Each structure stands twice: as C-alpha cells, then as structure tokens.
C-alpha cells in the first residue's frame, strides 16, 4: 500500500506538536491578536451595565464561544437581570451564565 508523500509530516505534526504548539506560537508571534469572541464580548461589555435586563434568545450552552471563560464570567456578572432561552434543553442545562 502506497502512502501519500506528506502523510508522515502531518502525522508527526499531530503527534509531537499538534494544536498546543500552534497556540503557543500564535501567542508569541501575534501577542495582541484577539479572537472574534473576545471582540464580541468586549463590544457587548460596552453596552451592558448594572441596570441592563438581558434576554439571550437562542443562548445555547455558552454566552461566548469556547475558550473565553474569563471574559464570559465578567460579562455575565454585569447585568441586573439575565435570562437565556433555547429550544435545545440539553444545551440550556449546561449553560452556567
């Protein structure tokens, strides 16, 4: 059976380096890079304060997409009232915000 010529490179990348090294290199090379969910959270944070009543229709299981837990906690603590609704009851039960 013939293997594709670059298959071993991809396999080596996954086993030895993988996603962790990619994330570390991104942080080193682009220290000021913001993920779109961080930008989204910062934008929302500019509108939300202690008098805000927030209805998140279709909230799912996260306020912001995965990997942005700290900004999500800060944002969820701001409004006076926050209500999330979703048709996916399993996702709604997992939502901690």
C-alpha positions in Angstrom: 0.0 0.0 0.0 1.4 3.4 -1.0 1.3 6.2 1.4 0.9 9.8 0.4 4.2 11.5 0.4 3.4 14.1 3.0 1.4 11.9 5.3 4.3 11.3 7.7 4.7 15.0 8.1 1.1 15.5 9.0 1.2 12.5 11.4 4.4 13.9 13.1 2.8 17.3 13.4 -0.3 15.8 15.1 1.6 13.5 17.5 4.5 15.7 18.5 3.4 19.3 18.1 -0.3 19.5 17.5 -2.6 22.3 18.5 -0.8 23.2 21.7 2.3 24.3 19.9 0.3 26.2 17.3 -1.5 28.2 20.0 1.8 28.9 21.8 3.4 30.1 18.5 0.4 32.3 17.8 0.8 33.9 21.2 4.5 34.5 20.6 4.2 35.8 17.0 0.9 37.7 17.4 0.7 38.8 21.1 -2.1 41.3 20.5 -4.3 39.1 18.5 -7.8 38.9 19.7 -10.2 36.1 18.9 -13.5 37.2 17.4 -15.4 36.1 20.6 -13.1 38.3 22.7 -14.0 41.2 20.4 -17.7 40.3 20.7 -17.5 40.1 24.5 -15.8 43.5 24.7 -18.4 45.1 22.4 -21.2 43.6 24.5 -19.5 44.8 27.7 -19.6 48.3 26.4 -23.4 48.2 26.3 -24.2 46.1 29.5 -24.2 47.7 32.9 -25.9 47.1 36.3 -29.3 48.4 35.0 -29.4 46.1 32.0 -32.1 43.5 31.6 -30.8 41.0 29.0 -32.7 38.4 27.1 -30.5 36.0 25.2 -32.8 34.2 22.7 -31.1 31.0 21.4 -28.4 31.2 24.1 -27.1 27.7 23.7 -24.6 26.5 26.3 -22.3 29.5 26.3 -22.6 33.2 26.3 -19.3 33.4 24.3 -17.9 30.6 22.3 -15.4 28.2 23.9 -12.1 29.2 25.3 -13.2 32.6 26.5 -14.3 31.8 30.0 -12.9 34.7 32.0 -14.5 37.5 29.8 -17.7 35.5 29.8 -17.8 35.5 33.6 -17.2 39.2 33.8 -19.8 39.9 31.2 -22.4 37.7 32.9 -21.9 39.4 36.2 -22.7 42.9 34.8 -26.5 42.9 34.1 -29.2 43.4 36.7 -31.2 40.5 35.1 -30.0 38.0 32.5 -32.4 35.4 31.0 -31.4 32.8 28.4 -33.9 30.7 26.4 -33.2 28.0 23.9 -35.1 25.1 22.3 -32.1 22.8 22.9 -32.8 21.9 26.5 -29.6 20.0 27.0 -27.5 23.0 25.9 -29.6 25.2 28.2 -28.9 23.0 31.2 -25.2 23.2 30.5 -25.3 27.0 30.3 -23.8 28.4 33.5 -24.1 32.1 32.6 
